[in-house]
Amino acid sequence: MKLKKSVRHNIAYAGVLILLAFFRAIPRRAGIALGRALALGFYAVARYHRENTIRHLTMAFGDEKSPAEIRRIARHVFLHFATAAVDAIRIPIHIKNGIDRYITTKNLHHLEQAHNDKKGFLLLTGHFGNWELMGTWVAQKGFQPHVVGAALSNPRLNKLMVDTRNAAGYINIERGNATRGIIKAVKDGFPVALLIDQDTRAKGVFVDFFGIKAHTPIGAAVLAGKLDVPLIPMAMHLKKDLTYEMESFEPICYIDTGDKQKDIIAFTQKCSDVCEQMIRRHPEQWVWMHRRWKKQPGDALKKKYIWQVNSPAAIRS
């Protein structure tokens, strides 16, 4: 069984290397056109992912948009992430050609102010737009971000991912064993980026997301309270001309009222609200195929994943 798994991993690794080489060899727009064609084909045959996307969009926008509008957005979700994937693959080329060639910015004074304070801070983003390219831009501009991410099950692909991120200039911190690395990075004055917009096995609380309770990791809240640092939300979205615009938002600060559980929930709700704000502006650029509302407050197994003030807070966001 181990041999079969190893063979599968090696085949997947070889396939990814071929894919990377191919999309880095052809022109960007040709790669995007091909990627989008493949995405439309996948949308047509991948019933599970297509129906999940439509279902989740309906949960969020059913009172605001028609079924036809929701289906149009669903198709564009797949088209968007084909484009984002091509640009993520081409990150070494974007660095070589100049990272600003396809990226414009606005309202970055929030990021710059936090960086100039030299006290370390947290960055908040989501699985939105092109978070890998955004991390590359932040790294290339000298902010030296550390990024918390889940390890891939294929060790060779995981090493490739980590090496690619490190080559782009930002430091990968593996989720699940991240606490010590995060605390050290922040205390050394570096930003640490967190993504909290997915329903994972991390300890969390239920907060509103598009008006529906969503289980949301508390890592950002616990860290902001423990380290007394601000959290700077950031987002990058793809524009119609196939360039990107990146911006930062007002800092979210942890307010200690003495009621730790209440404070954690309040901070996490603010983070969720900012993520929703990002998504509402460009709904086709978020991962709607993800089961964001998978867990609900009444689930029988909730004690295994709901954080409470008298239980250890696992920082794995």
N, C-alpha and C positions, 0 to 999 in steps of 0.2 A: 504493500500500500504506500509506503514511504517513497519507494522508487517511482511509482506512478505519479505521485504528487510532485516529485522532483522533476520528472519529465514534463509534466504540464507546466510547471513554473518556468522551465527552460524554454519551452516552446513559446509561452507568452512573452518572455523576456526578449527572445529573438524577434518575435513579431513586432513588439514595441520599438525595438531598435530600427527595424526596417521602416516602420511608419514614421519615426522621427527623421530618419535620413531622407525619406521621400518628400515630406512636407517642408523640410528645410532646403531641399534642392530646387523646388519649383517656385515660381513667383508667388508672392503673398496672395494676390487677388485670384490667381488660378487655384491655389490651395483652398481659399475660402469658398470659391464656386464649387469645387469638388466636395468639400466638406458639407456644404449646404445641400447638395444633391443627395449625398449619402444620408444626411439627417432627415430629409423628406421621405426617403425610402424606409428609414428606421421608424419614423412616425407612422407610416402606413402599416407596417408589419408588427411593430412592438405594441400589441394590444394592451398589455398590463401597464406599461409606462404611459401610453397615450391616455388610457382611461383614468389613471391616477392623476395625471396632469389636469385633465378636464374636471375631474371631481373636485380637486383641491381649489382650482380656480373658481368653480361654482360656489364652494363653501365661502370663499373670500369675497367674491364679487357678484354672487347670484342676485342680490337686490339692486345692483348698480348697472350690470351689463346683460345684454341679451345672450341666449345660447349661441347664436352665430358669432357674436363678438368674442365670447369665451373660447370657442373653437379656433377662431383666428389667432388669438393670443397663444393658445396651446401650440399651434403649428410654429409660431414665431419663437417660442421657448426653445424648440429643438433647433431651429435655424440659428438662433443666437449662440447657443452653446457649441455649435459646430464652428462658428466664427471664433469664439473665445478659445476653443481647443486648438485651432490652427495657430492663433497668436501665442498661446502658451507654449506650444511646441517650438515656435520660432523665437523664443526669448533670447537665446544666444545671438541671433542675427539682429534683433532689435537693439541689443546692447552694443553690438559692433557698429551698427549704423547710426546710433544715437537714440537713446530712449525717448527723447522729446519729439521725435519725428511723427509719432502717432498719438501723442498724449498732450492735452492741454489741461490746465489746472485753474481752480478758483477757490477762494476762501481758505487758503492754506495757512492763514495766520494763526489758526488754532493749533495746528500741528507745529508750526515754527516756534510759537510761544512756549509750548510744553517742552520742546527740544532745548530751547535756550535756557530754560530754568535748570537744566542739568540734574534733575532729581529722579529721572526715570518716569515712565508713564505707561498706560495701557492704550492699545489701539483696538477699536471695535469695528469689525466689518462683517459681512455675511457672504454666503455663497451666491453672490450677485455680481453681474457685470463680468469683470475678469480680475478676480482677486489675486491670481498668481502674477499677472502683469503689474498690478498695483503694488504688490510687495516688492517686485523688482525695481520699480521706479523709486519707491521710498528708500530702498537699499542703495541704489545708484546715486542718490542725492546725499548720501553720507549720514543718514539717520540710524544706520546699523540696527535694523529691527530684528527681533527674535520672534519666530512664528511657531505657535503650538498647533500641531497637526497629528492626525491618527496615522499609525504605521500601516503600511500595506501588508497583506498576508503573504505576498510573494517577496521573500527577502531580497532577491536580486533587483526586482522592480522598486522595492522600498529604498535600497541603497542608491539606485539611479535617481529617484525623486529627491532624496536628501542631498546627494552630490550636486544635482542641478540647481537646487535652491541655494546651496552654499556658494556655488559658482556665480550665481546671480547677485550675491552679496548679503543675503540674509541668513540667519542661523535658525536651523530647524530644531525645535524641541518636541520630542515625542510625547503625545498625549498618554496619560496613564502614569507616567513617571516624571511629570513636568514640574512639580511644585518647587523643588530645590533650584532647578534651572531658571524658572521664572523669577523667583525671589532674588537670586543672585544677579540676574540681568537687570532687573529694575533698580536694585540697590547700587549697581554699577553705573546707573544713569542711562540705560538703554530702554527703548520702547519694546513692549511685548504685545504682539497681535493675537487676538482671540476671535473665534467665530462661534456665536452662540445661537444661531438661527436654525438648528436642527434638533430633532428629538433623538437623543443618544442615550447610552447607558450611564452617562455621568449623573451625579447627584444634582437634583434641580428642584424647582418650584413651579407651580402652575400660575402663569400670568396670561393676560389677554394678548392675542395675536390675531388681527382682523376680527376682533369681537368674539373669538372662540378661545377657550382655555387651552394653552399649549405648554407642555412640559419643557422647561427652559433651564439649561445649565446655570449654576450659580457661581462658577469659577471667577468670572469677572467681578461680581459683587464682593465675594470673599477676599479677593486680592486687593481690590480698591480700598476696602475697609481695613484690612490688615496692614497694608503698606502706606496708606494715606496718600495715594496718588490719584490724579485725574484719569479719566478714560476719554479718549478722543475718538469719536465715530468718524469713519471714512468710507467713501464709496467711489467706485469708478463705473461709469456706464458707457456703452457703445453708442456712438452717434450714427446718423444715417449715412454719413460720408465714410464710414468704416474707420474713423478715428475715435479716440476715447477722451472723456472728460473726467477728471478726478477732483474731488473736493473733500474738505474736512468740515465737521459740524461743531457746534458749541460743546465744550467739555461736559461730561456727566460726572458729578462729584458725589461721593458717598456721604450721606448725612447720618451721623450717629446720634440716635435719640435715646439710646439705652435699651431699646427693644430690638435685639439682634435679628430675630426672625422677621419682624416687621420691616426693618431696615434693608435686609437682604431682598425681600420681595419687592419693596419700593424701588430699589436700585435696578433690579432685574427687569421690572416693568418699564422703566425709563429706557433701558437698552432695547427691549422688544419694540417699544414705540418708535425708536429711531430706525430700527430695521424695517418696520412696516412703512415708515415714511419713505425710505429709500426705494422700496419695492413698488409702492403705489405710483411713483413717478414713471417707472419703466417696468411694468409688471411682466413683460416678456423676458426679462433678464434675471429671473430668479428660478431656483430649481424646484418647480412645482411638482415634479414627479416624486419628490421626497415626501414621505408620510409624516408631515409636520405635526399632525394632531393624533398620532397613533395612540399615545397614552392619554388617558383622561382621569380626572380626579376620583371617579368611582371604581377604577380598576381594582381587581382583587389583589394584585401583586404590588400595589402602590408603595408599600412600606420598604420595598427593596430599592426604590429609586427616589423617593421623596426625601429631600433634606429637611431635617428638623434641628432646632437649636441645641438639643441635647444629644445629637448624634454627630460623629466625625464628618466633616465636610470634605468630600473627596474632590479635589481641584483637578478636574480632568476635562475642562471645557476646551 
